[in-house]
Amino acid sequence: MSNSGTDKLKKSLKQRIIEQAKQRRQSPDGERGAGLANSAEPRISEKFTRFDLQPGYQQVKMMRATGERRGIDNPFFKLHEGIAGATTVIGGRTCINFASYNYLNLSHHPEVLEAATEAMQRYGTSVSASRAVSGERPIHEAFERELAAAYDVEDAVVFVSGHATNVSTIGHLLGPRDLVLHDEYAHNSLLIGAQLSGARRMSFPHNDAGALEKLLSRHREQFERVLVVIEGLYSMDGDIPDLARFVAIKQHYHAWLMVDEAHSFGTLGSSGKGIREHCEVASRDVDIWMGTLSKTLSGCGGYIAGCHALVENLRYLAPGFLYSVGLPPQNAAASLASLRIMAREPQRIERLQHNSRYFREQAINAGFNVGKSIGVAVIPIITGSSIIAVKLSEALLRRDINVQPILYPAVPERSARLRFFINSEHSEAQIDATLSVLQQEWAQLA
């Protein structure tokens, strides 16, 4: 065939292909979408497309209906009308408050407010960018430097969310060939981080170092990196781990140890330096220190402290830091001011610990079950029934005492409780009055 014939054939084929493509893109009336118009509509159940039929929303409805049938008001989302410390205002009434993480009463300290205001005036309400891009400010560097010094480690990095700190750190550091071993009472953020990483995840019984050692003995050599995750002070039970024992085990099996100090930094130890000070363990024996800014540090966010290589890895590559806006200036400044006050005024930690011990001792003397709480910051009173816990919370609020119930499924039904967060500014008279009212109301329920 001649070149001209070949060219004509190619042109003809090309033209037919173009025409067929046009026909496929057009519906019978000449408009686009013929494929969609002619295809059969898939049969998909509404339960997969309607938000009001989703399992989570159905669970919320069921809980609400159960409460209404039993004449119980929603115990959540109470509106606080001012500063929440040892006292708070709810419904226009001043209440003794046991439902705040403001353990050292610093969130409204004049120096903290002044530092936050000054930072906001200088840098604005937001840094308006990821710190890696354009969001870095001097207040970030100063805060991280002093956090690292407080932990006696090389470096620290702050995230905009405490929950995201755990999720992003664990999710970034671990992978499918790795293993995460965690206390069965580990916080949700730690579990979500492990799921995100793709690593194998196993739990061990609460504070049971022996059970952890058995798991490591059985499984350590099957994985590359192994991360052991515990907390410094458990927020449901108010108890602590034997940190020295966990350190010895992780060293023997060449694993990393991560300690979540959300509730222990600023509350444990003579100067508030947390579980390591309380247990007299060298800070560098723990590989990853994590904490939040929303408790004793009067802000919002989280941090990781440790060696320089760990922090640089997270600073440049952890998605929750790299792809998120930097910590707002007023948050960083408030937390830095709180850190400095905490170091300068150890009497705040001493008062918190005294009040906590006093509450625990008086509660036990009154016949209440405080579980395994050591009597620092967090003290549960076990009711053994979600209904009783809610009714007691309601009864106490009517008498100007605010404490939250912790219900199934957050804890097993037999472990339902009222959870008391103690403040450095609570008085013994307030504690005595609270326990007396609790005795009276529980007797009426019984």
Phi, psi and omega per residue, in radians:
M1 nan 2.469 -3.112
S2 -1.282 2.835 3.112
N3 -1.025 -0.656 -3.122
S4 -1.163 -0.638 3.108
G5 -1.176 -0.709 3.111
T6 -1.102 -0.727 3.136
D7 -1.104 -0.682 3.133
K8 -1.150 -0.698 -3.141
L9 -1.124 -0.791 3.107
K10 -1.036 -0.728 -3.127
K11 -1.137 -0.698 3.139
S12 -1.131 -0.783 3.119
L13 -1.090 -0.756 -3.137
K14 -1.075 -0.713 -3.136
Q15 -1.138 -0.706 3.141
R16 -1.144 -0.695 3.128
I17 -1.087 -0.736 3.125
I18 -1.103 -0.749 -3.134
E19 -1.141 -0.703 3.130
Q20 -1.140 -0.681 3.114
A21 -1.118 -0.701 3.104
K22 -1.089 -0.721 -3.129
Q23 -1.137 -0.668 3.129
R24 -1.150 -0.559 -3.102
R25 -1.418 -0.215 -3.080
Q26 -1.887 2.521 3.029
S27 -1.396 3.009 -3.116
P28 -0.983 -0.539 -3.122
D29 -1.582 0.246 3.047
G30 1.619 0.037 -3.133
E31 -1.779 2.838 3.135
R32 -1.202 2.749 3.017
G33 1.792 0.403 -3.099
A34 -1.071 -0.712 -3.121
G35 -1.050 -0.763 -3.134
L36 -1.191 -0.697 -3.095
A37 -1.170 -0.589 -3.055
N38 -1.600 -0.203 -3.099
S39 -1.449 2.650 3.123
A40 -1.270 2.405 3.128
E41 -1.189 2.220 -3.114
P42 -1.144 2.539 3.112
R43 -1.600 1.721 -3.115
I44 -2.044 2.237 3.135
S45 -1.090 2.506 3.122
E46 -1.074 -0.414 -3.111
K47 -1.152 -0.247 3.097
F48 -1.718 -0.027 -3.080
T49 -2.187 -0.337 -3.106
R50 -1.756 2.257 -3.125
F51 -1.161 -0.528 -3.123
D52 -1.312 -0.097 3.091
L53 -1.874 0.065 -3.138
Q54 -1.248 2.542 -3.075
P55 -0.965 -0.701 -3.128
G56 -1.079 -0.806 3.137
Y57 -1.171 -0.635 3.103
Q58 -1.106 -0.649 3.102
Q59 -1.131 -0.739 3.104
V60 -1.067 -0.765 3.126
K61 -1.082 -0.709 -3.121
M62 -1.139 -0.760 3.129
M63 -1.090 -0.741 -3.129
R64 -1.140 -0.743 -3.139
A65 -1.132 -0.688 3.111
T66 -1.069 -0.771 3.111
G67 -1.077 -0.744 -3.139
E68 -1.120 -0.695 3.138
R69 -1.110 -0.564 -3.099
R70 -1.673 0.107 3.108
G71 1.231 0.555 -3.090
I72 -1.905 2.261 3.071
D73 -1.338 2.767 3.079
N74 -1.104 2.065 -3.087
P75 -1.420 -0.010 -3.033
F76 -1.852 2.891 3.096
F77 1.019 0.703 3.043
K78 -1.164 2.448 -3.074
L79 -1.571 1.972 3.062
H80 -1.610 2.269 -2.956
E81 -1.772 0.200 3.122
G82 -2.939 -2.662 -3.131
I83 -1.247 2.342 3.125
A84 -1.854 1.860 3.072
G85 -2.310 -2.196 3.067
A86 -1.161 -0.432 3.019
T87 -2.266 2.869 3.084
T88 -2.671 2.919 3.116
V89 -1.988 2.101 3.108
I90 -2.252 2.196 -3.135
G91 1.064 0.544 3.120
G92 1.400 0.040 -3.115
R93 -1.985 2.408 3.067
T94 -1.382 2.200 -3.087
C95 -2.113 2.570 2.900
I96 -1.172 2.286 -2.959
N97 -2.006 2.143 3.061
F98 -2.125 0.571 -3.073
A99 -2.313 0.671 -3.125
S100 -2.349 2.475 3.062
Y101 -1.414 0.060 -3.069
N102 -1.318 1.035 -2.939
Y103 -0.981 -0.716 -3.078
L104 -1.723 0.168 3.054
N105 1.032 0.671 -3.057
L106 -1.784 -0.210 -3.009
S107 -1.159 -0.289 3.079
H108 -2.148 0.346 3.088
H109 -1.126 2.400 -3.096
P110 -0.939 -0.680 3.134
E111 -1.183 -0.644 3.132
V112 -1.172 -0.791 3.129
L113 -1.112 -0.716 -3.138
E114 -1.141 -0.740 3.133
A115 -1.112 -0.736 3.131
A116 -1.138 -0.737 -3.125
T117 -1.131 -0.770 -3.131
E118 -1.111 -0.745 3.127
A119 -1.122 -0.680 3.140
M120 -1.170 -0.698 3.125
Q121 -1.177 -0.592 -3.110
R122 -1.402 -0.741 -2.993
Y123 -1.949 -0.102 -3.080
G124 1.570 3.104 -3.088
T125 -1.416 -0.253 3.131
S126 -2.558 2.589 3.036
V127 -1.442 -0.158 2.912
S128 1.062 0.435 3.097
A129 -3.001 2.824 2.931
S130 -1.064 2.516 -3.132
R131 -1.090 -0.566 3.136
A132 -1.164 -0.461 -3.084
V133 -1.599 -1.173 -3.112
S134 -2.585 0.235 -3.008
G135 -1.745 0.086 -3.095
E136 -1.280 2.350 3.110
R137 -2.330 2.715 -3.135
P138 -1.000 -0.546 -3.099
I139 -1.152 -0.533 3.084
H140 -1.131 -0.852 -3.113
E141 -1.083 -0.761 -3.126
A142 -1.095 -0.773 -3.112
F143 -1.129 -0.821 -3.128
E144 -1.114 -0.642 3.120
R145 -1.117 -0.740 -3.119
E146 -1.320 -0.511 3.019
L147 -1.115 -0.811 3.123
A148 -1.048 -0.708 3.122
A149 -1.131 -0.686 3.124
A150 -1.086 -0.574 3.122
Y151 -1.597 -0.111 -3.094
D152 0.995 0.809 3.070
V153 -2.220 3.092 -3.012
E154 -1.308 -0.599 -2.981
D155 -2.773 2.924 3.086
A156 -2.663 2.732 3.102
V157 -2.467 2.430 -3.111
V158 -1.895 2.421 3.113
F159 -1.888 2.863 -3.102
V160 -1.407 -0.140 -3.125
S161 -2.531 2.373 3.072
G162 -1.131 -0.770 3.119
H163 -1.064 -0.798 -3.128
A164 -1.163 -0.459 3.100
T165 -1.042 -0.858 3.127
N166 -1.194 -0.790 -3.118
V167 -1.025 -0.868 -3.048
S168 -1.272 -0.664 -3.115
T169 -1.153 -0.905 -3.129
I170 -1.195 -0.731 3.139
G171 -1.055 -0.557 -3.118
H172 -1.486 -0.688 -3.010
L173 -1.343 -0.499 -3.054
L174 -1.872 2.797 3.113
G175 -2.520 -3.010 -3.032
P176 -1.077 -0.359 3.141
R177 -1.620 0.157 -3.036
D178 -1.980 3.031 -3.080
L179 -2.338 2.372 3.018
V180 -1.990 2.130 3.067
L181 -1.952 2.163 -3.040
H182 -2.382 2.665 3.030
D183 -1.043 2.483 -3.098
E184 -1.087 -0.354 3.123
Y185 -1.706 0.291 -3.114
A186 -1.044 2.582 -3.116
H187 -1.117 2.630 -3.139
N188 -0.893 -0.682 -3.089
S189 -1.087 -0.589 3.113
L190 -1.214 -0.676 3.137
L191 -1.210 -0.725 3.131
I192 -1.135 -0.678 3.088
G193 -1.071 -0.735 3.115
A194 -1.115 -0.725 3.106
Q195 -1.093 -0.751 -3.132
L196 -1.089 -0.625 -3.079
S197 -1.166 -0.482 -3.040
G198 1.469 0.023 3.130
A199 -1.262 2.768 3.002
R200 -1.198 2.458 -3.096
R201 -2.197 2.299 3.068
M202 -2.371 2.487 3.076
S203 -1.859 2.716 3.038
F204 -2.179 2.698 -3.096
P205 -0.965 2.599 -3.012
H206 -0.917 2.147 3.078
N207 1.038 0.338 -3.080
D208 -1.658 1.559 -3.123
A209 -1.124 -0.574 3.112
G210 -1.095 -0.706 3.114
A211 -1.165 -0.664 3.080
L212 -1.069 -0.776 -3.113
E213 -1.077 -0.678 3.101
K214 -1.105 -0.719 3.109
L215 -1.105 -0.748 3.137
L216 -1.161 -0.701 3.118
S217 -1.061 -0.638 -3.081
R218 -1.430 -0.608 -2.922
H219 -2.061 -0.223 -2.965
R220 -0.939 -0.785 -3.027
E221 -1.288 -0.110 3.124
Q222 -1.484 -0.143 -3.031
F223 -2.257 2.793 3.091
E224 -1.405 -1.395 3.093
R225 -1.609 2.466 3.070
V226 -2.244 2.233 3.131
L227 -1.996 2.194 3.030
V228 -1.787 2.235 -3.065
V229 -2.118 2.161 3.058
I230 -2.357 3.044 3.089
E231 -2.026 2.709 -3.135
G232 -1.374 -0.648 3.081
L233 -2.541 2.053 -3.036
Y234 -1.368 2.209 -2.945
S235 -1.292 -0.279 3.100
M236 -1.577 -0.680 -3.025
D237 -1.904 -0.277 3.135
G238 1.204 0.462 3.097
D239 -1.948 3.012 -3.034
I240 -2.316 2.792 3.075
P241 -1.525 2.886 2.978
D242 -1.474 1.551 -2.977
L243 -1.046 -0.734 -3.119
A244 -1.029 -0.678 3.135
R245 -1.165 -0.742 3.130
F246 -1.138 -0.665 3.100
V247 -1.085 -0.809 -3.126
A248 -1.058 -0.704 -3.122
I249 -1.189 -0.792 -3.105
K250 -1.153 -0.596 3.104
Q251 -1.177 -0.721 -3.127
H252 -1.105 -0.658 -3.070
Y253 -1.760 0.179 3.070
H254 0.950 0.915 3.088
A255 -1.992 2.916 2.986
W256 -1.607 2.547 3.045
L257 -2.041 2.195 3.092
M258 -2.008 2.248 3.132
V259 -2.060 2.099 3.097
D260 -1.510 1.966 -3.081
E261 -1.829 0.549 -3.127
A262 -0.902 -0.760 -3.079
H263 -1.879 -0.139 -3.071
S264 -1.705 -0.472 3.131
F265 -1.297 2.194 -3.104
G266 1.616 -0.134 -3.125
T267 -2.092 -0.573 -3.125
L268 -1.761 2.630 3.123
G269 1.541 2.686 -3.074
S270 -1.111 -0.497 3.115
S271 -1.987 0.213 3.064
G272 1.387 0.292 -3.108
K273 -1.436 0.160 2.931
G274 1.660 -2.808 -3.008
I275 -1.106 -0.577 -3.128
R276 -1.158 -0.668 3.108
E277 -1.238 -0.709 3.128
H278 -1.087 -0.718 -3.072
C279 -1.677 -0.009 3.137
E280 0.982 0.939 3.102
V281 -2.006 2.409 3.116
A282 -1.116 2.357 -3.050
S283 -1.058 -0.590 -3.074
R284 -1.406 -0.025 3.009
D285 -1.366 -0.219 3.044
V286 -1.808 2.313 -3.033
D287 -1.355 -0.696 -3.063
I288 -2.328 2.016 3.009
W289 -1.724 2.268 3.091
M290 -2.165 2.549 3.063
G291 -2.712 2.976 3.109
T292 -2.000 2.784 3.117
L293 -1.649 -0.142 -2.952
S294 -1.542 -0.044 3.133
K295 -1.789 -1.828 -3.082
T296 -1.208 -0.285 -3.094
L297 -1.698 0.131 2.853
S298 1.010 0.534 3.137
G299 -2.320 -2.500 3.087
C300 -2.661 2.170 -3.104
G301 2.493 -2.940 3.135
G302 -2.587 3.010 -3.140
Y303 -2.570 2.740 2.966
I304 -2.155 2.331 3.100
A305 -2.217 2.457 -3.135
G306 3.011 -2.621 -3.123
C307 -1.287 2.829 -3.077
H308 -1.069 -0.713 -3.103
A309 -1.095 -0.720 3.096
L310 -1.055 -0.869 -3.060
V311 -1.169 -0.715 3.120
E312 -1.110 -0.692 3.076
N313 -0.982 -0.846 -3.124
L314 -1.208 -0.700 -3.073
R315 -1.106 -0.616 -3.090
Y316 -1.685 -0.357 -2.975
L317 -2.276 -0.358 -3.109
A318 -1.171 2.135 -3.047
P319 -1.005 -0.675 -3.109
G320 -1.177 -0.273 3.044
F321 -1.787 -0.894 -3.037
L322 -1.097 -0.688 -3.044
Y323 -1.794 0.276 3.130
S324 -2.075 2.642 3.082
V325 -1.049 2.614 3.119
G326 -1.179 2.784 3.124
L327 -0.990 2.272 3.117
P328 -0.974 2.480 -3.065
P329 -0.973 -0.714 -3.099
Q330 -1.163 -0.533 3.078
N331 -1.197 -0.828 3.135
A332 -1.065 -0.748 -3.108
A333 -1.174 -0.716 3.126
A334 -1.107 -0.755 -3.122
S335 -1.219 -0.654 3.089
L336 -1.120 -0.751 3.108
A337 -1.097 -0.704 3.117
S338 -1.118 -0.704 3.112
L339 -1.054 -0.724 -3.130
R340 -1.225 -0.709 3.114
I341 -1.135 -0.715 3.130
M342 -1.023 -0.728 3.128
A343 -1.219 -0.569 -3.076
R344 -1.447 -0.472 -3.034
E345 -2.182 1.235 3.141
P346 -1.105 -0.235 3.120
Q347 -1.124 -0.410 3.077
R348 -1.143 -0.762 3.106
I349 -1.132 -0.704 3.134
E350 -1.075 -0.738 3.125
R351 -1.156 -0.738 3.108
L352 -1.028 -0.819 -3.121
Q353 -1.163 -0.655 3.080
H354 -1.106 -0.859 -3.126
N355 -1.047 -0.690 -3.134
S356 -1.143 -0.806 3.112
R357 -1.068 -0.746 -3.119
Y358 -1.090 -0.781 3.130
F359 -1.051 -0.823 -3.102
R360 -1.082 -0.819 -3.116
E361 -1.082 -0.787 -3.123
Q362 -1.190 -0.619 3.109
A363 -1.138 -0.760 3.107
I364 -1.113 -0.755 3.113
N365 -1.061 -0.532 3.131
A366 -1.454 -0.019 3.084
G367 1.618 0.179 -3.135
F368 -1.466 2.645 3.099
N369 -1.630 1.933 -3.125
V370 -1.743 0.218 3.093
G371 1.091 -2.405 -3.072
K372 -1.745 0.212 -3.093
S373 -1.007 2.359 3.081
I374 -1.450 -0.149 3.120
G375 1.516 0.800 3.010
V376 -2.392 1.968 2.995
A377 1.239 -0.822 -3.052
V378 -2.095 2.090 3.130
I379 -2.358 1.972 3.067
P380 -1.492 2.654 2.892
I381 -2.090 1.940 -3.012
I382 -1.323 2.223 3.101
T383 -1.782 -0.441 -3.125
G384 1.349 0.103 -3.126
S385 -2.704 2.244 3.097
S386 -1.103 -0.685 -3.130
I387 -1.100 -0.802 3.127
I388 -1.098 -0.725 -3.140
A389 -1.050 -0.781 -3.134
V390 -1.162 -0.768 -3.111
K391 -1.141 -0.652 3.089
L392 -1.168 -0.712 3.103
S393 -1.044 -0.748 3.106
E394 -1.108 -0.783 -3.100
A395 -1.125 -0.711 3.131
L396 -1.164 -0.668 3.135
L397 -1.135 -0.630 3.083
R398 -1.077 -0.414 3.137
R399 -1.874 0.452 2.986
D400 1.145 0.684 3.017
I401 -2.265 2.169 -3.074
N402 -1.884 2.030 3.061
V403 -2.547 2.457 -3.063
Q404 -1.599 2.476 2.999
P405 -1.461 2.567 3.019
I406 -2.013 2.115 -2.896
L407 -2.083 2.867 2.953
Y408 -1.110 2.386 0.180
P409 -1.656 0.139 3.093
A410 -1.043 -0.604 3.023
V411 -2.366 2.789 3.042
P412 -0.999 2.599 -3.088
E413 -0.955 -0.688 -3.132
R414 -1.198 -0.233 -3.141
S415 -1.889 0.198 3.088
A416 -0.954 2.595 -2.940
R417 -2.775 2.930 2.797
L418 -1.733 2.343 -3.105
R419 -1.957 2.052 -3.092
F420 -1.765 2.094 2.992
F421 -1.687 2.174 -3.062
I422 -1.639 2.528 -3.108
N423 -2.013 2.604 3.127
S424 -1.091 -0.358 -3.080
E425 -1.762 0.045 3.006
H426 -1.103 2.524 3.082
S427 -1.772 2.759 3.075
E428 -1.084 -0.580 3.108
A429 -1.115 -0.698 3.104
Q430 -1.135 -0.720 3.134
I431 -1.145 -0.791 3.118
D432 -1.053 -0.772 -3.126
A433 -1.108 -0.713 -3.127
T434 -1.100 -0.844 -3.111
L435 -1.174 -0.571 3.086
S436 -1.150 -0.802 3.114
V437 -1.098 -0.716 3.132
L438 -1.067 -0.722 3.093
Q439 -1.060 -0.806 -3.120
Q440 -1.076 -0.824 -3.072
E441 -1.216 -0.621 3.123
W442 -1.191 -0.661 3.121
A443 -1.094 -0.675 3.125
Q444 -1.172 -0.677 3.112
L445 -1.136 -0.712 -3.095
A446 -1.124 nan nan
